[in-house]
């Protein structure tokens, strides 16, 4: 086999293997945007995560994915009533621990820790 053909085969093989590795890596590593990392999902009458730790200045988003309306309240903020697929955002400026609850379903509680 001549050396040009060997080089073409080796390069082709490297390209194919590289593509396979990239495809496998994309499947095995879930991507998460910054917005998703700072998001609390409301679903099945619960906040998830129940406790979220963020840095000062972070805006946290509550996203109602439940079929029922909810209202996120704390000493620092009161959201409007959030119907399904509605969102509420609040920026946490100061370090501290901030408890919140659903005003419509008080057994639903959560906490934002700012450190």
C-alpha positions in Angstrom: 0.0 0.0 0.0 1.4 3.4 -0.9 2.2 5.9 1.8 -0.4 8.5 0.6 -3.2 6.0 1.0 -2.0 5.0 4.4 -2.0 8.7 5.5 -5.5 9.2 4.1 -6.8 6.1 5.9 -5.2 7.1 9.2 -6.6 10.7 9.0 -10.0 9.3 8.1 -10.0 7.0 11.0 -8.9 9.7 13.4 -11.8 12.0 12.2 -14.3 9.2 12.6 -13.2 8.3 16.1 -13.1 11.9 17.1 -16.7 12.4 15.9 -17.8 9.3 17.8 -16.2 10.6 21.0 -17.7 14.0 20.6 -21.2 12.4 20.1 -20.8 10.2 23.2 -19.7 13.1 25.3 -22.7 15.2 24.3 -25.0 12.4 25.3 -23.5 11.6 28.6 -23.1 15.1 30.0 -26.3 16.9 30.6 -26.1 20.6 29.8 -27.5 23.1 32.2 -27.7 26.8 31.6 -27.0 29.4 34.3 -30.7 30.2 34.3 -31.6 26.6 35.0 -29.0 26.3 37.7 -30.7 29.2 39.5 -34.2 28.0 39.0 -36.7 26.5 41.4 -39.3 24.3 39.8 -42.8 24.1 41.2 -44.3 20.8 40.5 -46.5 18.3 42.3 -47.1 20.7 45.2 -43.4 21.1 46.0 -40.4 23.3 45.3 -37.4 21.7 43.7 -34.8 22.0 44.9 -36.2 22.6 48.3 -33.0 24.5 49.2 -30.9 26.4 46.7 -27.5 28.0 47.4 -26.5 31.0 45.2 -24.0 33.9 45.3 -25.0 37.5 46.2 -26.5 39.3 43.2 -28.0 36.1 41.7 -31.5 36.2 40.3 -33.5 33.1 41.2 -36.5 32.1 39.0 -39.4 30.1 40.2 -41.1 28.3 37.3 -44.6 26.8 37.9 -44.7 23.5 36.0 -47.7 22.3 38.1 -51.2 22.3 36.8 -52.3 24.2 39.9 -51.7 27.9 40.6 -49.1 28.9 43.3 -47.8 32.1 44.9 -44.3 32.3 46.2 -44.0 34.5 49.3 -41.4 35.5 51.9 -40.5 38.4 54.1 -38.6 39.9 51.2 -41.0 39.3 48.2 -44.5 38.3 47.2 -45.0 36.9 43.7 -48.2 37.3 41.8 -50.3 34.1 41.5 -48.4 31.9 39.1 -50.5 29.8 36.8 -49.0 26.9 34.9 -45.9 27.9 32.9 -45.7 31.3 34.6 -42.4 32.5 36.2 -41.3 34.8 39.0 -37.8 36.2 39.5 -36.1 37.8 42.5 -32.5 39.0 42.8 -30.8 38.2 46.1 -28.4 41.0 46.9 -27.3 40.2 50.5 -25.9 37.0 52.0 -28.3 35.2 54.3 -30.8 32.4 54.5 -34.3 33.2 53.1 -37.3 30.9 53.8 -40.3 31.1 51.5 -43.6 29.3 51.1 -46.6 29.1 48.8 -49.3 31.4 50.0 -52.0 29.2 48.4 -50.5 26.0 49.9 -48.6 26.9 53.1 -47.3 23.4 53.5 -45.1 24.0 50.5 -41.8 25.5 51.8 -38.3 26.2 50.5 -35.1 28.1 51.2 -32.6 30.2 49.3 -29.2 30.4 50.9 -27.0 33.3 49.7 -23.3 33.0 50.5 
